Amino acid sequence: MLVRIAFTLSLLLGLSTTALAQNHAYIDQSRSSLRKNMFLTTSVEGEYGRYQKIAKEGGGINTESWRGYGIRNGLGVEVMRFTQFSLSHTLLNMRSNDSGLENLTGSRLSAEIAFSFSAPLTNIQFGLGAIASQLQYQMLAKSSSFAGTGHYYTMGTNYFFSPSISMRTDFKRIVTDNKMTGGSSDYRQLKANTDSLSLGIAVWL
């Protein structure tokens, strides 16, 4: 009896996966390169990695693990169903794993170019981007503002439910360098090497 149930479930899962793949492939192949080539995106990101905090006095470096999340909204345009240009804004919230008293909040602006490759199950995308950020560092009563720049590399997927809606996943490797612009913290510079994983929706116009 259990064998029959397991076989039935696996068969249904296989059929549903095949149907979803066929649905995506059909929609992607029938998309126009001139219509519905603009898109709006919204996604939730989880980010983690290493931060180097460089002290004001003596230049000592303290390396810590940080993690957090971001809410990202963007807009873009796709050219010939292959090249995508996009701009996005992320509200970022990061916290130190080593000290729950330290956190970073702020905004991150990104400009990205990506290349999309059609595939039967889901489209695969590779890209790179540039970052400008404005962050607020807080530790107890001490706080400082940091402005920074950086870059990232991204790899992701894009699955079409319809010509107007798709689901996106993105993995990013991010490198940023933030310098203090004012405040009372003990650090003049924050360098970060982080990884980000996001899940979101794109609306095609």
FINU-797632 format. One line per field, with one value per residue: residue number from 1; residue in three letters; z, x, y of N, C-alpha, C in turn. Coordinates in steps of 0.001 Angstrom, whole numbers, plus 500000, padded with zeros to 6 digits. Each point is the difference from the previous one (the first is absolute). Example, Ala and Ser with C-alpha at 12.3 -4.5 7.8 and 13.67 -1.06 7.14 Angstrom:
2
num: [1/2]
residuo: [Ala/Ser]
n_Z: [507800/499280]
n_X: [513190/499650]
n_Y: [494310/501050]
ca_Z: [500000/500060]
ca_X: [499110/500820]
ca_Y: [501190/501190]
c_Z: [500000/500730]
c_X: [500900/499230]
c_Y: [501200/501090]
***
This chain:
205
num: [1/2/3/4/5/6/7/8/9/10/11/12/13/14/15/16/17/18/19/20/21/22/23/24/25/26/27/28/29/30/31/32/33/34/35/36/37/38/39/40/41/42/43/44/45/46/47/48/49/50/51/52/53/54/55/56/57/58/59/60/61/62/63/64/65/66/67/68/69/70/71/72/73/74/75/76/77/78/79/80/81/82/83/84/85/86/87/88/89/90/91/92/93/94/95/96/97/98/99/100/101/102/103/104/105/106/107/108/109/110/111/112/113/114/115/116/117/118/119/120/121/122/123/124/125/126/127/128/129/130/131/132/133/134/135/136/137/138/139/140/141/142/143/144/145/146/147/148/149/150/151/152/153/154/155/156/157/158/159/160/161/162/163/164/165/166/167/168/169/170/171/172/173/174/175/176/177/178/179/180/181/182/183/184/185/186/187/188/189/190/191/192/193/194/195/196/197/198/199/200/201/202/203/204/205]
residuo: [Met/Leu/Val/Arg/Ile/Ala/Phe/Thr/Leu/Ser/Leu/Leu/Leu/Gly/Leu/Ser/Thr/Thr/Ala/Leu/Ala/Gln/Asn/His/Ala/Tyr/Ile/Asp/Gln/Ser/Arg/Ser/Ser/Leu/Arg/Lys/Asn/Met/Phe/Leu/Thr/Thr/Ser/Val/Glu/Gly/Glu/Tyr/Gly/Arg/Tyr/Gln/Lys/Ile/Ala/Lys/Glu/Gly/Gly/Gly/Ile/Asn/Thr/Glu/Ser/Trp/Arg/Gly/Tyr/Gly/Ile/Arg/Asn/Gly/Leu/Gly/Val/Glu/Val/Met/Arg/Phe/Thr/Gln/Phe/Ser/Leu/Ser/His/Thr/Leu/Leu/Asn/Met/Arg/Ser/Asn/Asp/Ser/Gly/Leu/Glu/Asn/Leu/Thr/Gly/Ser/Arg/Leu/Ser/Ala/Glu/Ile/Ala/Phe/Ser/Phe/Ser/Ala/Pro/Leu/Thr/Asn/Ile/Gln/Phe/Gly/Leu/Gly/Ala/Ile/Ala/Ser/Gln/Leu/Gln/Tyr/Gln/Met/Leu/Ala/Lys/Ser/Ser/Ser/Phe/Ala/Gly/Thr/Gly/His/Tyr/Tyr/Thr/Met/Gly/Thr/Asn/Tyr/Phe/Phe/Ser/Pro/Ser/Ile/Ser/Met/Arg/Thr/Asp/Phe/Lys/Arg/Ile/Val/Thr/Asp/Asn/Lys/Met/Thr/Gly/Gly/Ser/Ser/Asp/Tyr/Arg/Gln/Leu/Lys/Ala/Asn/Thr/Asp/Ser/Leu/Ser/Leu/Gly/Ile/Ala/Val/Trp/Leu]
n_Z: [500000/500872/499377/499989/501281/500327/499308/500561/501198/499782/499585/501005/500824/499394/500004/501280/500265/499291/500602/501179/499708/499536/501079/500786/499447/500025/501223/500397/499301/500537/500915/499887/499089/499536/500456/501075/499610/500672/501121/500963/500947/500816/500981/500691/500633/500079/500881/499724/500919/499542/501135/499374/501304/499349/501073/500644/501200/499433/499377/501261/499630/500092/499803/499534/500461/498909/500344/499044/499684/498829/499753/498851/499410/498785/498972/498859/499035/499217/499428/498990/501104/500102/499692/501305/499980/501230/500705/501197/500997/500947/500826/500571/500641/500526/500554/500938/499553/500055/499619/500738/500509/498967/499288/498765/499729/498941/499002/498976/499140/499030/499129/499184/499447/499390/499850/499276/500440/498912/500855/499848/501075/499777/499679/499510/501032/499330/500999/499900/501137/500061/501156/500463/501185/500819/500997/500995/500615/500780/501088/500775/500692/499416/499124/498759/499082/499093/499077/499061/499370/498936/499911/499098/500177/499022/500529/499095/500337/498919/500764/498788/500812/499464/498853/501031/500435/500705/500409/500807/499827/500944/499603/500964/499456/501174/499441/501220/499834/501320/499782/501212/500033/501178/501249/500973/499024/500383/498961/499151/499981/499185/499934/498977/500282/499298/500352/498936/500560/498853/500352/498751/499670/498706/499790/498881/499503]
n_X: [500826/501006/500346/498701/499875/501172/499608/498769/500553/500906/498986/499188/501046/500285/498689/499893/501177/499594/498801/500606/500857/498994/499318/501092/500363/498722/499823/501148/499717/498809/500884/499482/500907/498793/499185/499518/500812/499094/500719/499113/500906/499639/500882/500121/501012/500692/500747/501174/500960/501173/500098/500797/500166/500307/500790/499477/500294/501189/498830/499717/500055/498701/500144/498760/499152/499345/498748/499096/499192/499389/499336/499917/499981/499590/500619/499571/500854/499345/501166/499178/499255/501048/500106/500259/499439/500486/499125/500566/499102/500924/499014/501145/500042/501180/500401/500880/500581/501119/499277/498976/500998/500588/499612/499646/499524/499223/500501/499670/500668/499384/500991/499242/500887/499030/500379/498885/500107/499268/499178/499830/500767/501027/499839/501234/500357/500883/500576/500158/500359/499644/500591/499032/500557/498976/500884/499265/501173/499554/500628/499022/500683/500945/499948/500028/500178/499711/500850/499500/500907/499640/500133/499313/500050/499176/499336/499055/498722/499244/498956/499465/499114/500259/499583/499154/500151/501093/500558/500703/501107/500729/501200/500439/501155/499998/500651/500087/500207/499763/499970/500445/498793/499803/500180/499634/499835/500560/499180/501036/500025/499057/500738/499246/500030/498881/499139/499229/498871/499330/498752/499512/499221/499873/499584/499611/500439]
n_Y: [498802/500054/498862/499628/500395/499461/498920/500061/500283/499071/499241/500392/499850/498852/499676/500439/499397/498928/500084/500239/499017/499223/500373/499926/498842/499677/500498/499453/498908/500229/500375/501214/500333/500381/499037/500606/500969/500724/500060/499746/500118/499033/500048/498875/500604/498889/500669/499462/500193/500467/500697/500880/500194/501128/499959/501035/499544/500079/500124/499624/498717/500079/498688/500171/499084/500353/500255/499882/500996/499929/501104/499342/501203/499625/500538/499472/499758/499170/499751/499748/500071/500821/501296/500080/501215/500171/500708/499995/499963/499845/499703/500313/498824/500335/498844/500379/498885/500716/501032/499591/500739/499397/501039/499682/501192/499935/500699/499223/500764/499323/499892/499274/499190/499313/498734/499857/498737/499779/499368/498683/499842/500817/501274/499990/500779/500738/500672/501300/500611/501272/500344/500790/500217/500175/499797/499521/500205/499032/500454/499542/500918/499246/500984/499516/500937/499061/500434/499209/499288/499311/498695/499328/498692/499704/499011/499752/499863/499758/499694/499815/500605/501185/500557/500153/498748/500243/498880/500807/499334/500568/499601/500801/500309/500649/501013/500550/501297/500126/501308/500288/500547/499406/500445/499150/499120/498855/499847/500070/498656/499587/498890/499647/498701/500093/499054/500058/499576/500151/500267/500109/501010/499724/501242/499381/501154]
ca_Z: [500000/500061/498731/499015/500290/499625/498535/499517/500282/499118/498646/499950/500063/498702/499014/500262/499621/498545/499555/500292/499075/498688/500074/499940/498707/498980/500198/499708/498564/499274/500397/498999/500399/499903/500931/501358/500240/501211/501159/501368/500873/501455/500539/501364/499940/501193/499728/501074/499575/500884/500011/500599/500594/500129/501066/499734/500576/499899/498808/500289/499224/500706/499015/500641/499165/500051/499212/499999/498912/499252/499151/498770/498935/498848/498675/498977/498626/499354/498586/499192/500864/500412/500840/500915/500728/501097/501151/501169/501298/501071/501403/500593/501458/500327/501415/500279/500699/501187/500981/499653/500259/498805/498820/498871/499256/498980/498626/499021/498614/499130/498552/499638/498683/500125/498764/500286/499086/500068/500330/500119/501343/500415/499392/500852/499791/500562/499858/500915/500328/500803/501197/500817/501230/501101/501136/501357/500921/501392/501073/501230/499808/498931/498660/498928/498633/499074/498579/499393/498644/499901/498821/500296/498918/500305/499221/500448/499131/499718/499554/499544/500201/498905/499379/500842/501352/500136/501322/499875/501100/499690/500935/499735/500781/500089/500606/500205/500827/500557/500776/500904/499597/501190/501124/501185/500178/500063/498737/498875/498744/500059/498750/500111/498986/500413/499037/500128/499306/499983/499330/499692/498894/498981/499216/498681/499464]
ca_X: [499174/500904/500728/499078/499850/501247/500075/499002/500491/501132/499460/499344/501038/500665/499087/499862/501261/500022/499021/500545/501105/499419/499346/501043/500673/499080/499851/501263/500248/499018/500098/500476/501178/499639/498917/500228/501436/500343/499588/500125/500320/500055/500561/500538/501362/500761/501411/500921/501391/501023/500238/501237/499835/501319/499898/500468/501325/500868/499680/499752/498920/499205/499187/498849/498935/498753/498896/498845/499035/499696/498816/500516/499063/500749/499386/500988/499561/500647/500255/500088/499769/501295/500745/499151/500571/499075/500347/499255/500234/499864/500023/500883/500075/501017/500352/501188/499817/500860/499482/498647/499825/500406/499159/500084/498759/500139/499554/500993/499575/500750/499811/500391/499810/499915/499758/499033/500067/498777/500154/498665/499419/499993/501099/501174/500533/501294/500161/500869/499394/500711/499234/500260/499232/499998/499686/500104/500575/499591/500468/499599/499712/500826/499467/500695/499515/500996/499667/500876/499818/500367/499565/499565/499743/498734/499507/498631/499032/498802/498963/498811/498656/499225/500826/500049/500478/501044/500626/501450/500928/501310/501110/500983/501227/500053/501184/499756/500940/499233/500835/499212/499787/499708/499510/500844/500484/501455/500492/499974/499772/499407/500122/499140/499901/498789/499200/498577/499048/498720/498842/499117/499058/500144/498811/500448/499100]
ca_Y: [501198/501137/500055/500564/501425/500661/499993/500965/501347/500290/500155/501307/501028/500019/500588/501438/500630/500031/500996/501327/500236/500255/501310/501013/499970/500525/501438/500672/499955/500814/501404/500947/500783/501409/500290/499500/499860/500734/499220/500491/498877/500156/498766/499954/499494/499657/500287/499627/500057/500533/501437/500486/501321/500624/500994/501362/500188/498831/499226/498595/499378/499000/499278/499360/499451/500756/499451/500882/499843/501202/500063/500585/500346/500464/500065/499687/499781/498863/500236/498782/498836/499451/500934/500753/501129/500284/500829/499526/500612/499016/500411/498991/499911/499004/499924/499201/498728/499973/500946/500393/501436/500735/499797/500915/500168/501024/499806/499566/500155/499096/499986/498636/499423/498549/499264/498947/498868/499201/498586/499401/500071/501403/500735/500173/501340/500379/501435/500745/501284/500994/500359/501190/499774/500964/499147/500529/499014/500262/499122/500680/501422/500532/499771/500704/499826/499482/499983/499017/499495/498604/499270/498630/499053/499334/498867/499789/499339/500788/499071/500713/499463/500569/501037/501194/499696/498983/499885/500115/499732/500567/499834/501044/500171/501464/500623/501425/500767/501119/500916/500821/501387/500781/499228/499830/498624/499839/499446/500935/499301/498665/499241/498815/498949/499300/499249/500320/499130/500701/499421/501101/499970/501027/500320/500439/501011]
c_Z: [500000/498703/498927/500202/499560/498482/499409/500200/499075/498562/499838/500009/498662/498930/500194/499614/498487/499456/500232/499034/498606/499957/499887/498610/498901/500110/499608/498498/499214/500376/498859/500525/499968/500973/501338/500272/501132/501207/501296/500897/501467/500584/501437/499926/501383/499689/501202/499475/501035/499827/500666/500490/500289/500956/499565/500438/499909/498799/500251/499257/500828/498992/500704/498957/500216/499178/500081/498812/499308/499235/498753/498999/498831/498743/498965/498636/499412/498503/499297/500834/500489/500985/500832/500694/501097/501038/501181/501246/501074/501354/500773/501515/500345/501488/500173/500719/501308/501095/499554/500198/498780/498854/498971/499326/498940/498637/499119/498596/499107/498541/499483/498514/500157/498645/500326/498922/500188/500271/500235/501374/500507/499321/501014/499652/500706/499805/500962/500212/500812/501100/500529/501233/500973/501229/501323/500922/501431/500918/501321/499699/498853/498644/498989/498675/499119/498580/499306/498559/499985/498690/500410/498717/500377/499050/500504/499006/499846/499378/499663/500298/498882/499323/500874/501372/499935/501419/499816/501276/499580/501116/499631/500902/499960/500706/500118/500905/500449/500895/500816/499495/501189/501112/501048/500186/499953/498672/498867/498680/500261/498633/500156/498798/500416/498837/500270/499185/500079/499235/499744/498789/499034/499265/498689/499366/498494]
c_X: [500869/500760/499127/499822/501241/500126/499052/500476/501153/499534/499337/501009/500715/499145/499866/501268/500101/499057/500519/501122/499474/499344/501018/500622/499120/499879/501276/500268/499055/500061/500548/501226/499714/498906/500271/501482/500501/499476/500236/500239/499867/500460/500460/501366/500516/501478/500861/501434/500887/500128/501343/499771/501386/499885/500527/501450/500794/499712/499795/498784/499333/499055/498909/499068/498729/498933/498820/499097/499790/498694/500406/498879/500785/499160/501082/499377/500813/500106/500195/499913/501311/500725/499039/500803/499013/500619/499161/500410/499713/500021/500703/499992/500953/500342/501207/499629/500772/499504/498623/499729/500351/499043/500243/498633/500229/499522/501170/499392/500888/499638/500590/499786/500045/499671/499158/500058/498753/500332/498614/499353/499870/501163/501113/500653/501341/500174/501013/499392/500921/499072/500445/499108/500147/499494/500180/500479/499649/500615/499791/499702/500785/499394/500781/499309/501150/499452/500974/499661/500416/499530/499544/499878/498759/499721/498594/499157/498785/498963/498730/498728/499067/500884/500171/500612/501091/500545/501503/500704/501365/500980/501058/501221/500351/501283/499726/501068/499279/500895/499115/499914/499654/499493/501054/500543/501518/500607/499830/499648/499411/500112/499225/500154/498846/499386/498529/499175/498634/498943/499014/499124/500320/498676/500460/498941/500183]
c_Y: [501260/500168/500636/501510/500775/500087/501037/501441/500380/500211/501370/501132/500115/500643/501502/500744/500126/501065/501414/500354/500324/501372/501122/500054/500597/501522/500731/500038/500902/501480/500851/500731/501497/500403/499326/499754/500888/499222/500771/498796/500399/498681/500199/499323/499642/500144/499633/500080/500655/501508/500273/501423/500576/501182/501362/500168/498701/499129/498519/499471/498913/499343/499213/499399/500816/499274/500957/499734/501341/499852/500778/500238/500570/500085/499759/499851/498850/500270/498660/498725/499372/500900/500823/501100/500381/500919/499524/500758/498961/500699/498894/500079/498863/500062/499077/498711/499963/500928/500460/501471/500844/499713/501086/500062/501075/499562/499599/500150/499144/500231/498694/499726/498487/499395/498771/498926/499134/498548/499413/500177/501427/500690/500221/501326/500189/501497/500580/501378/500883/500496/501356/499887/501161/499260/500740/498881/500385/498958/500737/501475/500610/499654/500826/499730/499542/500085/499067/499682/498541/499401/498613/499193/499206/498847/499699/499248/500900/499066/500769/499213/500441/501037/501239/499776/498934/500015/499957/499541/500527/499686/501020/499846/501480/500440/501490/500608/501264/500849/500941/501442/500896/499109/499751/498585/499951/499570/501011/499326/498616/499356/498692/499087/499101/499225/500274/499010/500653/499212/501122/499754/501129/500155/500627/500895/500186]
***
